[in-house]
Amino acid sequence: MNDAIRSNQTKRLQEATEPTARILPWNLRIEPAFARAIDFVVGERFAEWTRGGGRASLQLTAAGIAAASAVEKISDALEEEKAIIAEYAKKLTEQRVSTLIGEGLTA
């Protein structure tokens, strides 16, 4: 979702969440700033590393949930990002992402 939002690929994000899509409709790019943001939220104890679905995962801590809630209450902060997340987050499940990137497929 980060890549779709930052690169104005919301149309492709919409395509990726369609149940009939079998591949990711664009080349996914992990932005270095995203990794730094992850380091920040872990370092500030807004999230912690855990294990989920057999892989490393991040989980918000109580402080992280409070911080996210505070940001959500600021009506003019991250307006576009909040709208995109509200529309697509529940559709873009871990299982859906695994399908789109071909995880588990053999050649």
Backbone torsions as a table, in degrees:
resi	resn	phi	psi	omega
1	MET	NA	-37.1	178.0
2	ASN	-57.4	-47.7	-178.7
3	ASP	-63.8	-42.1	-179.7
4	ALA	-62.8	-42.3	-179.5
5	ILE	-68.3	-47.9	-176.3
6	ARG	-69.3	-27.7	-177.7
7	SER	-106.5	17.6	178.9
8	ASN	52.3	46.4	-178.7
9	GLN	-109.3	34.5	-176.5
10	THR	-64.3	-29.4	175.9
11	LYS	-62.9	-42.6	178.2
12	ARG	-69.5	-33.3	175.4
13	LEU	-63.1	-41.0	176.5
14	GLN	-60.6	-44.7	178.9
15	GLU	-62.0	-39.3	-178.4
16	ALA	-66.5	-27.8	-178.8
17	THR	-88.8	-3.8	175.2
18	GLU	-69.4	132.4	-177.8
19	PRO	-57.7	-24.1	-178.0
20	THR	-84.2	-13.5	-179.7
21	ALA	-67.2	133.2	-178.0
22	ARG	-114.4	-11.8	177.6
23	ILE	-136.6	158.3	176.6
24	LEU	-69.9	124.9	-174.1
25	PRO	-79.4	15.9	172.9
26	TRP	-159.7	164.3	178.2
27	ASN	-78.8	113.2	-178.8
28	LEU	-68.0	134.3	-178.6
29	ARG	-125.5	129.9	176.1
30	ILE	-98.0	113.9	-177.4
31	GLU	-75.8	133.3	178.9
32	PRO	-55.7	-33.8	179.2
33	ALA	-64.6	-28.2	178.0
34	PHE	-66.2	-43.1	178.1
35	ALA	-63.2	-39.0	177.6
36	ARG	-66.1	-37.0	177.8
37	ALA	-64.3	-39.8	176.7
38	ILE	-62.5	-46.2	177.8
39	ASP	-58.1	-40.2	-179.7
40	PHE	-64.3	-50.2	-176.4
41	VAL	-64.9	-33.2	176.2
42	VAL	-71.5	-45.3	-179.6
43	GLY	-62.4	-35.4	179.3
44	GLU	-87.8	3.8	178.2
45	ARG	63.2	33.2	172.6
46	PHE	-86.1	-18.7	178.1
47	ALA	-148.5	162.1	177.6
48	GLU	-139.9	150.8	177.7
49	TRP	-73.8	140.6	177.8
50	THR	-146.1	-175.0	178.1
51	ARG	-120.6	130.2	179.8
52	GLY	-148.7	132.4	179.4
53	GLY	62.7	28.8	178.3
54	GLY	78.9	13.7	-179.8
55	ARG	-146.1	166.9	178.2
56	ALA	-65.6	139.2	180.0
57	SER	-140.2	161.1	173.2
58	LEU	-108.1	141.2	176.5
59	GLN	-131.7	132.4	177.6
60	LEU	-66.1	141.5	173.3
61	THR	-87.5	177.5	176.2
62	ALA	-58.6	-40.3	178.3
63	ALA	-65.0	-38.0	178.3
64	GLY	-67.1	-40.1	177.4
65	ILE	-64.4	-42.4	178.2
66	ALA	-63.5	-41.7	179.7
67	ALA	-65.4	-43.7	178.9
68	ALA	-63.2	-39.8	178.1
69	SER	-63.4	-39.7	178.6
70	ALA	-64.5	-41.1	178.5
71	VAL	-66.3	-41.0	179.5
72	GLU	-60.0	-30.5	-178.1
73	LYS	-77.6	-13.4	178.0
74	ILE	-84.3	105.4	-169.9
75	SER	-61.9	-32.7	-176.6
76	ASP	-102.7	15.5	178.1
77	ALA	-99.8	128.4	175.5
78	LEU	52.6	42.3	-175.2
79	GLU	-57.1	-51.3	-177.8
80	GLU	-64.8	-43.8	-179.1
81	GLU	-62.1	-42.8	179.7
82	LYS	-63.6	-38.7	179.4
83	ALA	-65.8	-43.1	179.5
84	ILE	-64.9	-45.1	179.7
85	ILE	-62.7	-43.2	179.8
86	ALA	-60.2	-36.3	-177.5
87	GLU	-78.3	-37.9	-169.4
88	TYR	-111.3	-17.0	-172.7
89	ALA	-57.0	-45.2	-177.7
90	LYS	-71.6	-24.6	178.6
91	LYS	-80.3	-25.2	-175.0
92	LEU	-99.1	69.3	-178.3
93	THR	-76.0	166.9	177.3
94	GLU	-59.8	-40.6	178.5
95	GLN	-63.5	-40.6	179.1
96	ARG	-63.2	-44.1	179.0
97	VAL	-62.8	-42.7	178.5
98	SER	-58.7	-41.5	177.8
99	THR	-63.9	-45.1	-176.3
100	LEU	-66.9	-32.8	-180.0
101	ILE	-92.4	2.3	175.1
102	GLY	78.3	20.2	-179.5
103	GLU	-63.5	133.1	178.2
104	GLY	89.5	-7.5	177.9
105	LEU	-79.4	143.9	176.4
106	THR	-111.9	150.5	-178.1
107	ALA	-81.7	NA	NA
